[in-house]
Amino acid sequence: MRGENMKLSETNYDNAETDCCAKLDTERWDEHEFTWENKRFLKDHVRSVFHIPVNFSAVMTRDHTAIEAAEGYPSEPLWLTDEVSPWRSDVYMAVDRVIPDADMDELSGTYLTKVFEGPYRNVGKCTKSMEEYVAGKGRDVKKTYYYYATCPKCAKHYGKNHVVLFAKVD
């Protein structure tokens, strides 16, 4: 684990190839189990129209600015999206400390992960496939979070669009 007071340029958030999103390490996230106890996140909200985010970039910029100012980046980047409704999503950005003046939340539990590749419009199919994967492990999905690992511009640059599904299981 890196030192406590990391800046953006010292973490895995920094990416010289695109100056934006790092290329996803699919082996790190595909078909793994994670158990979190009070994993800390900055929580924010994104407006959507039928699950298509309309202010995602502005929200991410605001949150990154707050996290960087507080020197709160963890050693590994992670942001999860909870598709609350067709009109709104909650975004959870992993942090290693409380971020001043931000809505904070903690997630606990066991999560199974699976990496999917393809256009954003396939998320429904990915969700169904994830439910089948979890059932094949003899477990039930309690909640699903989505880690959209790259923005559309970076997905085009890399030639791949990845989303990692995190299924909270019983």
C-alpha positions as CSV (number, residue, x, y, z in Angstrom):
1,M,0.0,0.0,0.0
2,R,1.3,3.4,-0.8
3,G,1.8,6.3,1.6
4,E,-1.1,8.0,3.3
5,N,-0.8,11.4,1.5
6,M,-0.9,10.5,-2.2
7,K,-1.6,12.9,-4.9
8,L,-3.4,12.1,-8.2
9,S,-0.1,11.7,-10.1
10,E,1.1,9.1,-7.6
11,T,-1.8,6.7,-7.9
12,N,-3.2,4.4,-10.5
13,Y,-5.6,7.2,-11.4
14,D,-2.8,8.9,-13.4
15,N,-2.5,7.6,-17.0
16,A,0.0,9.0,-19.5
17,E,-1.5,7.1,-22.5
18,T,-4.8,9.1,-22.6
19,D,-4.4,11.7,-19.8
20,C,-7.8,10.3,-18.7
21,C,-8.8,6.7,-18.0
22,A,-6.2,4.0,-17.3
23,K,-6.6,0.8,-19.2
24,L,-8.5,-1.7,-17.1
25,D,-6.6,-4.6,-15.7
26,T,-9.2,-7.2,-16.4
27,E,-7.4,-10.0,-14.5
28,R,-7.6,-7.9,-11.4
29,W,-11.4,-7.7,-11.5
30,D,-12.7,-10.7,-13.5
31,E,-14.4,-13.4,-11.5
32,H,-13.1,-12.5,-8.0
33,E,-14.6,-12.3,-4.6
34,F,-14.0,-9.2,-2.4
35,T,-15.1,-8.8,1.2
36,W,-15.3,-5.2,2.4
37,E,-15.8,-4.0,6.0
38,N,-16.8,-0.3,6.0
39,K,-15.0,0.5,2.7
40,R,-15.1,4.2,2.5
41,F,-16.6,6.1,-0.6
42,L,-17.5,9.6,-1.5
43,K,-21.1,9.4,-2.7
44,D,-22.7,11.6,-5.3
45,H,-25.6,11.6,-7.7
46,V,-25.8,11.7,-11.5
47,R,-28.9,12.8,-13.5
48,S,-29.9,10.4,-16.2
49,V,-32.4,10.0,-19.0
50,F,-33.4,6.4,-19.3
51,H,-30.2,5.4,-17.6
52,I,-28.0,7.5,-19.9
53,P,-26.0,9.9,-17.7
54,V,-26.3,13.6,-18.6
55,N,-23.9,15.2,-16.1
56,F,-21.5,12.4,-15.3
57,S,-18.4,14.3,-16.4
58,A,-19.3,17.3,-14.3
59,V,-19.9,15.1,-11.2
60,M,-16.7,13.2,-11.7
61,T,-14.7,16.4,-12.1
62,R,-16.2,17.9,-9.0
63,D,-15.6,14.7,-7.0
64,H,-12.0,14.3,-8.2
65,T,-11.3,17.9,-7.3
66,A,-12.5,17.3,-3.8
67,I,-10.7,14.1,-3.3
68,E,-7.4,15.5,-4.7
69,A,-7.7,18.6,-2.4
70,A,-8.1,16.3,0.6
71,E,-5.3,14.0,-0.6
72,G,-7.9,11.2,-0.2
73,Y,-7.1,8.9,-3.2
74,P,-6.7,5.2,-2.4
75,S,-3.9,3.3,-4.1
76,E,-6.4,1.7,-6.4
77,P,-9.0,3.6,-8.4
78,L,-12.6,2.4,-8.1
79,W,-15.9,4.1,-8.7
80,L,-19.2,2.3,-8.6
81,T,-22.5,3.3,-10.0
82,D,-25.9,2.2,-8.5
83,E,-28.6,2.6,-11.2
84,V,-31.2,3.8,-8.7
85,S,-33.8,4.7,-11.4
86,P,-34.0,5.6,-15.1
87,W,-33.5,9.2,-14.0
88,R,-30.8,9.0,-11.4
89,S,-27.7,7.0,-10.4
90,D,-25.6,7.1,-7.3
91,V,-21.9,7.2,-7.8
92,Y,-19.5,5.9,-5.2
93,M,-15.8,6.9,-5.5
94,A,-13.4,5.0,-3.3
95,V,-11.4,7.2,-0.9
96,D,-9.0,6.5,1.9
97,R,-10.3,9.2,4.3
98,V,-13.3,11.4,4.9
99,I,-13.6,14.1,2.3
100,P,-14.6,17.5,3.8
101,D,-18.0,18.8,2.7
102,A,-18.8,15.6,0.8
103,D,-21.5,13.0,1.3
104,M,-19.7,9.9,2.6
105,D,-20.8,6.3,2.7
106,E,-19.4,3.0,3.6
107,L,-20.0,-0.4,1.9
108,S,-19.7,-3.7,3.6
109,G,-20.3,-7.2,2.5
110,T,-19.1,-9.8,0.0
111,Y,-19.0,-9.0,-3.7
112,L,-18.5,-11.2,-6.7
113,T,-17.1,-9.5,-9.8
114,K,-17.2,-10.2,-13.5
115,V,-15.8,-8.1,-16.4
116,F,-17.8,-7.6,-19.5
117,E,-16.8,-6.0,-22.8
118,G,-19.1,-4.3,-25.2
119,P,-21.2,-1.2,-25.7
120,Y,-23.0,0.5,-22.8
121,R,-26.4,-0.6,-24.3
122,N,-25.5,-4.2,-23.4
123,V,-25.6,-3.5,-19.6
124,G,-29.0,-5.3,-19.3
125,K,-27.5,-8.4,-20.9
126,C,-24.5,-8.1,-18.6
127,T,-26.7,-7.9,-15.6
128,K,-28.6,-11.0,-16.5
129,S,-25.3,-12.9,-17.2
130,M,-24.0,-11.7,-13.8
131,E,-27.1,-13.1,-12.1
132,E,-26.5,-16.4,-13.8
133,Y,-22.8,-16.4,-12.8
134,V,-23.7,-15.7,-9.2
135,A,-26.5,-18.4,-9.2
136,G,-23.9,-20.8,-10.6
137,K,-21.8,-20.2,-7.5
138,G,-24.9,-21.1,-5.3
139,R,-25.5,-17.5,-4.2
140,D,-28.1,-14.8,-4.6
141,V,-27.6,-11.2,-5.8
142,K,-28.7,-8.7,-3.2
143,K,-27.6,-5.6,-5.1
144,T,-25.5,-4.9,-8.3
145,Y,-23.1,-2.0,-8.7
146,Y,-21.4,-1.1,-12.0
147,Y,-17.8,0.0,-12.5
148,Y,-17.7,1.8,-15.9
149,A,-13.9,1.6,-16.2
150,T,-13.4,4.0,-19.1
151,C,-15.1,7.0,-20.5
152,P,-16.4,6.7,-24.2
153,K,-13.3,8.6,-25.5
154,C,-10.9,6.3,-23.8
155,A,-12.9,3.1,-24.7
156,K,-12.5,4.2,-28.3
157,H,-8.8,4.8,-27.8
158,Y,-8.2,1.3,-26.3
159,G,-10.6,-0.4,-28.8
160,K,-12.5,-2.0,-25.9
161,N,-15.3,-0.8,-23.5
162,H,-15.2,-2.6,-20.2
163,V,-17.7,-2.6,-17.3
164,V,-17.1,-4.6,-14.2
165,L,-20.2,-5.8,-12.3
166,F,-20.0,-6.1,-8.5
167,A,-22.8,-8.3,-7.2
168,K,-23.3,-8.0,-3.4
169,V,-24.2,-11.5,-2.4
170,D,-25.7,-13.2,0.7
